[in-house]
Amino acid sequence: MSEQKKFSLKEYNTFGIDVKALAILSVTSVSDLQDVLQEKEASELFVIGGGSNMLLTKDINKYAVHINIKGYTIVDLPCGENEIILKVAGGENWHDFVLYCINHGYGGVENLSLIPGNVGTAPIQNIGAYGVELKDVFYECEAVSRDDGSLKTFSLEDCAFGYRDSIFKTTLKDQYVITSVTFKLTTKNHEVKTAYGAIADTLREQGITTPTIKDVSDAVIKIRQAKLPDPKEIGNSGSFFKNPVISQAAFSALRKKYPDAPYYPVGSDQIKVPAGWLIEQAGFKGKRFGDAGVHDKQALVLVNHGNATGSEIWDLALKIQDSIKVKFGLIITPEVNVF
């Protein structure tokens, strides 16, 4: 474990917001983390993973704890003939993990390619993309209690996963640090999912009729790179808002005014409306307010053009929320955590 005092977190959040922490502590093992939790009160600590799902609006008057635990382990747990149980340390980069799976022939996470962040933070909001969510491949996770440092295992049922939601965002918010996630993946006879978004079109353009998991991953990467900015080039946190899920009746009323409104059925009686479309219709796509702006290719992404503060980006988010509520009568909520 290493410690640096009065440390800028600019390189530890994908928005590139320059705020300070009292110090940064880099932990490389579960025991490291438990030692930190014994030495300092939980209220003194601010935990950071990949820094991809947060907006920092002010200096953090706490010790930043960077989860830098690494490693992959095949676990001997009950699974099907064509399945494998893989335990992944929380500090592993998510996209690197997806590529690891592709290279080893493990299927299930290919649709989740190029999602920013680390493995340990993925369950918190049940990350998802292109018709797949983390819960679809989740077996269990281990997490350390911020209160007493004990290590606890959470099953799929324990996590209470929902749309961009889990028990770690609700009743157990800020109570645990996830140190590893265990996945159930396929080793052959993979069930590739190509129906969502532009995956099928992208594969068709490439003349691929029987896609492999690598083909699907490559297609997703191509799609995401075409419309989503690289945080290394311009500060952003990917999708800033959740897509609102509304009733059939509410959607029928929306379609009367906006017949071309895109949608995705959710269950038998709810509809998901793309927040990016709503934001674009409200006139924010590509708009810039100082160095805070909305991406010109994907309105769901808020960006830092260089020197925006977290407060300026948050003010823009609030402005967008108000506009959507007035124009459509819908409420869109942030996907990122705001501090």
MOFEN-V466492 format. One record per run of one state. SS is the DSSP state (helix for helix, strand for strand, loop for the rest). FROM is the first residue (numbers start at 1). LEN is the number of residues. If there is no record, write none. Layout:
<<SS/FROM/LEN> <SS/FROM/LEN>>
This chain:
<<loop/1/1> <strand/2/7> <loop/9/1> <helix/10/3> <loop/13/7> <strand/20/8> <loop/28/2> <helix/30/10> <loop/40/2> <helix/42/3> <strand/45/4> <loop/49/5> <strand/54/2> <loop/56/4> <strand/60/8> <loop/68/4> <strand/72/3> <loop/75/8> <strand/83/7> <loop/90/3> <strand/93/1> <helix/94/11> <loop/105/2> <strand/107/1> <loop/108/2> <helix/110/3> <loop/113/5> <strand/118/1> <helix/119/4> <loop/123/5> <strand/128/2> <loop/130/2> <strand/132/2> <helix/134/3> <loop/137/1> <strand/138/8> <loop/146/5> <strand/151/5> <helix/156/4> <loop/160/2> <strand/162/1> <loop/163/2> <strand/165/1> <loop/166/10> <strand/176/11> <loop/187/12> <helix/199/7> <loop/206/7> <helix/213/15> <loop/228/7> <strand/235/5> <loop/240/1> <strand/241/1> <loop/242/2> <strand/244/4> <helix/248/10> <loop/258/6> <strand/264/3> <loop/267/3> <strand/270/4> <loop/274/1> <helix/275/7> <loop/282/6> <strand/288/2> <loop/290/2> <strand/292/3> <loop/295/6> <strand/301/4> <loop/305/5> <helix/310/19> <loop/329/5> <strand/334/1> <loop/335/2> <strand/337/2> <loop/339/1>>
